[in-house]
Amino acid sequence: SDAVRRVLSMSNASNAEVTQAKVARAIEAFASRPGDTGSTPVQVAVLTVRIENVREHLKQHRKDNPSKRGLVMMVNKRRKLLKYLKRTDFDMYRRTVYSLNLEKEVKDR
């Protein structure tokens, strides 16, 4: 039992599997109903997980320009989604920003 738990632990998982698990947790945390993957807070949470993953990648691979471009695109998409959420449902916007610790990034804009 303990050996099985160690084999299946996230410390043995690939980077893609870890990211997939983080995305699943983000979807679960922000979904308004079961199966909700398209609502704005869920999209923002998933993008945040993906952005953090690419930032970690770019710390080691500074000259990876295609990844930098993808990062910029994801950040801009998240910014637009947050702008939309702020305009349509301000309370949900505040909760989402607070939950994802995006306060500093949002205040800079």
C-alpha positions, 0 to 999 in steps of 0.5 A: 500500500505504501509502495503503491502510494509512493509510485503514484505520488506526484513527485514521480509525475512528469511536468505535463501530469503535474500541470494537468493535475493543477488545472483539474484542481483549478477547475474544481475550485472555480467551477460554479457547477459540475462540468463547468470548464467555460465560465470566465473564473474557470478560464482565468484560473486555468490560464493562471496555472498555465502561465505559472508553468510557462514562467517556470520553464522560461526561468531555465530556458531564457531564449525560448522565444516561441514560449515567450510569445505564448506566455504573452498571449496567455497573459493578454487573454487572461487580462481581457477575461479579467476586464470582462469579468470586472465589467459584468460581475464585479464581486466574482472578479474580486473573489477570483483575483483574491483567490488567485493572488493576482492583486499586484498584477491587477493593480499595476494595470 
